[in-house]
């Protein structure tokens, strides 16, 4: 075990798990978290909410689960970890995407840039959020409804 860079738990296979299943699989307890919901990047016309614990959260639109968000180094998703360099993302991502689209300094939080890796056939996507000072991955979100979560972005749709 490396204490300086502990191995991350890969949650790729858990992206569509119900909250109770995720809690059991990871040994955590999820609670409503408005702070995490504010950090999650999405471009639907609706408000989201999150149930989260220690850097991982289930994302909801109303009562419908639409994704999984991570923003702690102890988790990884689709071959990516928090802290990876922006340059390495395209080489390391294991998500099978058709294309990608960048959203640069979108006004929500001007210190971050966002790349949507998406697959229109499956109607899903992985959102990579970068700190635009360090150019490192700050957070990752998987969405199982690309069309809904990007309805305000013309380039992705």
C-alpha positions in Angstrom: 0.0 0.0 0.0 1.4 3.4 -1.0 0.4 6.1 1.6 1.4 8.9 -0.7 -0.8 7.7 -3.6 -3.2 5.1 -2.3 -4.8 2.9 -4.9 -8.3 4.2 -5.9 -11.4 2.0 -5.8 -12.7 1.6 -9.3 -16.4 2.4 -9.4 -16.9 2.0 -13.2 -19.1 -1.1 -12.7 -21.2 0.8 -10.1 -22.3 3.8 -12.1 -25.9 2.7 -12.4 -26.2 1.0 -9.0 -29.1 2.1 -6.8 -27.9 4.1 -3.8 -28.5 1.2 -1.3 -26.4 -1.1 -3.5 -23.6 1.4 -3.7 -23.6 1.9 0.0 -23.3 -1.8 0.6 -20.7 -2.3 -2.0 -18.5 0.5 -0.7 -19.3 0.3 3.0 -20.5 3.9 3.1 -23.6 5.8 4.1 -25.0 8.3 1.6 -26.9 11.4 2.7 -28.5 14.4 0.9 -25.7 16.9 0.0 -26.5 20.2 -1.5 -22.8 21.2 -1.6 -21.9 18.3 -3.9 -24.9 19.1 -6.1 -23.5 22.6 -6.7 -20.2 21.1 -7.8 -21.7 18.6 -10.3 -21.6 19.9 -13.9 -24.8 19.4 -15.8 -26.7 21.3 -18.5 -30.3 20.0 -18.1 -33.1 22.4 -17.6 -33.9 20.9 -14.2 -32.2 21.0 -10.8 -30.3 18.1 -9.6 -29.7 16.7 -6.2 -27.1 14.3 -4.8 -26.8 11.7 -2.1 -23.2 11.5 -1.2 -20.4 10.5 1.2 -16.7 11.1 1.2 -16.2 12.2 -2.4 -18.8 10.0 -4.2 -22.4 10.8 -4.9 -25.4 9.5 -6.7 -27.0 12.2 -8.9 -30.7 12.6 -9.3 -33.1 14.7 -11.5 -36.3 14.7 -9.3 -36.6 11.1 -8.1 -34.8 9.6 -11.1 -31.2 8.5 -10.7 -29.1 9.9 -13.6 -25.5 9.5 -12.7 -22.6 9.0 -10.4 -20.1 11.7 -9.4 -16.6 11.4 -7.8 -14.3 14.1 -6.6 -11.9 12.3 -4.3 -8.7 10.5 -5.1 -9.9 7.3 -3.4 -12.2 6.6 -6.3 -11.6 6.1 -10.0 -13.9 5.7 -13.0 -13.4 4.5 -16.6 -9.6 4.4 -16.1 -9.4 8.0 -14.8 -8.5 9.3 -11.3 -8.7 12.6 -9.7 -5.4 14.4 -10.2 -4.6 13.0 -13.6 -3.2 15.5 -16.0 -5.5 16.9 -18.7 -3.0 15.6 -21.4 -3.2 12.0 -20.1 -7.1 11.8 -20.0 -7.4 11.0 -23.8 -4.8 8.2 -23.4 -6.2 6.6 -20.2 -10.0 6.9 -20.5 -11.6 3.4 -21.0 -15.1 4.8 -21.6 -16.1 3.9 -25.2 -17.0 7.3 -26.6 -18.0 8.3 -30.1 -16.9 11.9 -29.7 -16.2 14.6 -27.1 -17.0 18.2 -26.6 -15.3 20.9 -24.5 -17.2 23.5 -22.4 -14.6 26.2 -21.5 -15.1 28.5 -18.5 -18.9 28.2 -18.7 -19.6 30.7 -15.9 -20.7 28.2 -13.3 -17.3 28.0 -11.7 -14.8 29.9 -13.8 -11.8 28.0 -12.3 -12.8 24.8 -14.1 -13.1 23.5 -17.7 -15.2 20.6 -18.7 -15.0 17.9 -21.4 -18.0 15.7 -22.2 -17.0 12.3 -23.6 -20.3 10.9 -25.1 -21.9 8.0 -26.9 -25.1 9.0 -28.6 -26.1 5.4 -29.4 -26.1 4.5 -25.7 -27.3 8.0 -24.7 -24.6 8.2 -21.9 -21.5 10.3 -21.2 -18.6 10.8 -18.9 -17.9 14.4 -17.8 -14.3 15.3 -16.9 -13.9 18.5 -14.9 -10.5 20.0 -14.9 -9.0 22.6 -12.7 -7.8 25.1 -15.3 -4.9 26.4 -13.1 -3.3 23.0 -12.6 -4.8 21.3 -15.7 -5.6 18.2 -13.6 -8.8 16.2 -13.2 -10.8 17.7 -10.3 -13.9 15.5 -10.7 -15.7 12.9 -12.9 -19.4 12.3 -13.5 -21.1 9.6 -15.4 -24.6 10.3 -16.8 -26.9 7.6 -18.1 -29.1 10.2 -20.0 -26.9 12.3 -22.3 -29.8 14.0 -24.0 -31.3 15.2 -20.7 -28.1 16.2 -19.0 -26.9 18.2 -22.1 -30.2 19.8 -23.2 -28.8 23.3 -22.9 -25.6 22.5 -24.9 -26.1 22.6 -28.6 -22.7 21.2 -29.6 -23.1 17.9 -27.8 -26.7 17.3 -28.9 
